[in-house]
Amino acid sequence: MEKDHKGPRESKIVYFPNLTAKLVNKGMSALKQKKFKESLNYFQQLIEMEPDHPQGNVGVVLSLVELGELREAKEKCDTILKKDIGEYYDVLQIYISILIQLGDYEEVVEILEAVIQEQSLPPQMAENFYQLLYFSRKMAEDEPSDNFVFETKFSDQEVEHLATQLRSPDSKKQWQAVQSIEKPDQPAVRNELKNFLTYPDANPSLKTIVLQMLKEGDASETISIHKFGKTMTVSPDQLHDIPDGQFYRLVKTIIEHQLEQQNPTLLEMAEQIWDHYLFMIYPFQPEPLNEQLWAVAVLEVAHRLNGIDFDGDDLQVAFSLDEELLEDVVGKIIEIERLSMKEVGLSDD
């Protein structure tokens, strides 16, 4: 009897080889429909079957976050990172997001400083992590503390060294220089950062971060920024947030409409490509300001980078897009992605 009982139990594994895939699909579908208790249930079933299943583990974390169980989500995410389950930097981004929601800014600063010191950040994530580090440092500083901390003030010699690093063609030295500045309040330091924004060959993503650092300043101050052969002069109060504006949202809406049901994974990448492009060209705007044009171009690039054929002819006709102009915009986006991959110190090249 015991032998007969084991046979059917074992056969279930053979008869339902796609059960894990079905649980993933059901879990993701429940997440999209905002049925978070259901998604949590599906993902928990999945990791009971496969404890180290990447999507199952991340799905549990995302479901817990949506249910407001942030402490439990933090513990689960910490375990995933320690076990090295899934894509490390993707999981790290989720973990940082949870810490920020919990207000654990000092922990965010500690983690990001350690990760950045390793100098192995993927190019597409580098600017986001630096932004989060800068934001968390500011929030941590604003929190009341029993410990009195002296403000860091650069000596003349240190300012000179800072200027040398910022002028260096080595992106890694530029990153290190900016990372050493907690607040750009000192006039000499602020001046060097403003000079950095005018250097034609300086790291464009780092220029964006510097602009954000200088955003809080005297409204009468003028800041010149040179990027991709263009120059703009602004005052701190004219600098918009990233991303921001109706144009940004319209492009994103078109992308979502095309991919949300068809390919959620590709949708996430397409949105990252769009956000990344805007970050790199900031504070300039995409040209021309045609939301359909940029949406189709982003879709084209996302498919190309994933090795997937993209038939955008119907969209091109529906939106009355000029083929030559579309290819030109696609080229601009791809060039930004290639530039990121070449950034010294942020890739394996």
C-alpha positions, 0 to 999 in steps of 0.5 A, spaced: 500 500 500 505 504 501 508 503 494 502 505 491 501 511 495 507 514 493 507 513 486 501 517 484 504 523 489 510 523 485 506 522 478 503 529 480 510 532 479 511 529 472 503 531 470 504 538 472 511 540 469 508 548 468 505 549 475 510 554 477 509 558 471 502 558 472 503 560 479 507 566 477 502 568 471 497 568 477 501 571 482 503 577 477 496 577 474 493 578 481 498 584 482 496 588 476 489 587 478 491 590 485 489 583 489 495 583 493 492 578 498 491 573 492 498 575 489 501 573 496 498 567 496 500 564 489 507 567 490 508 563 497 505 557 494 511 558 489 516 558 494 514 552 498 515 548 491 521 552 489 524 556 495 529 559 491 525 561 485 527 568 483 520 571 481 516 567 487 521 571 492 520 578 489 513 577 488 512 575 496 516 582 497 512 586 492 505 583 495 507 585 502 509 592 500 502 593 497 499 590 503 503 595 508 507 589 511 513 593 510 517 590 516 516 583 514 517 585 506 524 588 509 526 582 512 524 577 506 528 582 502 534 582 506 534 574 506 533 574 498 539 579 498 543 574 503 542 568 499 543 571 492 536 570 489 535 573 483 538 579 480 542 582 485 541 590 483 534 589 481 532 586 488 537 591 491 533 597 488 526 594 491 530 593 498 532 601 498 525 603 496 522 599 502 528 602 507 526 609 504 518 608 506 520 606 513 524 612 513 531 608 515 535 613 511 541 612 515 541 605 513 540 607 505 546 611 506 550 606 509 548 600 504 549 605 497 556 608 500 558 601 500 555 598 493 558 605 490 565 603 493 565 597 490 565 601 483 561 595 479 554 599 478 551 597 472 551 603 468 543 603 467 542 604 475 548 608 477 545 615 476 539 612 480 543 610 486 547 616 486 540 620 486 537 615 492 544 616 496 544 624 495 536 624 497 537 619 503 543 623 506 539 630 506 533 626 509 538 623 514 541 630 516 534 633 517 532 628 522 534 630 529 540 627 532 543 627 539 550 627 536 552 634 534 556 633 527 561 639 524 559 641 517 565 639 512 568 644 510 574 644 504 580 647 505 583 651 499 588 645 498 582 640 498 578 645 493 584 645 488 584 637 489 576 637 488 577 641 481 582 637 479 578 631 479 572 634 476 576 636 470 579 629 469 577 625 463 576 619 468 569 618 470 571 614 476 574 620 479 569 625 477 564 620 481 568 620 487 569 628 487 562 629 487 560 623 492 565 627 497 561 633 497 555 632 502 552 639 501 554 644 496 554 650 500 561 653 500 562 658 495 568 655 492 566 648 492 559 650 489 563 654 483 567 648 482 561 644 481 558 650 476 564 649 472 564 642 471 557 643 468 560 647 462 566 641 461 564 638 454 566 631 455 564 631 463 560 625 465 552 627 462 549 623 468 553 626 473 552 633 471 544 631 472 546 629 479 550 636 480 544 640 477 540 637 482 545 638 488 545 645 486 537 646 485 537 649 492 540 655 491 539 663 490 534 664 485 538 670 482 544 665 481 545 663 474 547 656 472 550 654 465 550 647 463 553 644 457 550 637 454 551 633 447 553 640 444 547 644 447 548 650 452 543 652 457 543 657 462 538 657 468 537 659 475 536 654 481 528 655 481 527 654 474 530 647 474 524 642 474 524 635 477 526 628 473 521 626 470 516 631 470 511 634 466 505 632 461 509 630 456 513 625 460 506 622 462 503 621 455 509 618 452 509 613 458 501 612 457 502 610 450 508 605 452 504 602 457 498 601 453 502 597 448 506 593 452 502 592 459 498 586 457 502 583 452 509 583 455 510 586 462 517 585 463 519 589 456 514 594 459 519 595 465 525 595 460 521 600 456 520 605 462 527 604 464 529 606 457 525 612 457 526 615 464 534 614 463 534 618 456 530 624 460 535 623 466 541 623 461 539 629 457 536 633 463 535 639 463 534 639 456 527 636 453 527 631 447 526 634 441 521 634 437 516 634 442 511 629 439 509 624 444 507 619 439 514 619 436 518 618 442 513 612 445 514 608 438 522 610 438 522 607 445 518 601 444 523 600 438 529 600 442 526 596 447 525 591 442 532 591 439 535 591 445 532 584 447 533 581 440 525 581 439 522 583 432 518 589 432 513 591 427 511 598 428 508 599 422 501 600 424 503 605 429 507 609 425 501 609 420 496 610 426 500 616 428 502 619 421 510 619 423 515 620 418 520 614 418 526 618 417 525 622 423 523 616 427 529 612 425 533 619 428 530 619 434 531 611 435 538 613 434 538 618 439 536 613 444 541 608 442 546 613 443 545 614 450 545 607 452 551 606 448 554 612 452 552 609 458 555 602 457 562 606 455 562 610 462 569 608 465 568 605 472 561 603 471 562 597 466 567 592 465 570 595 459 
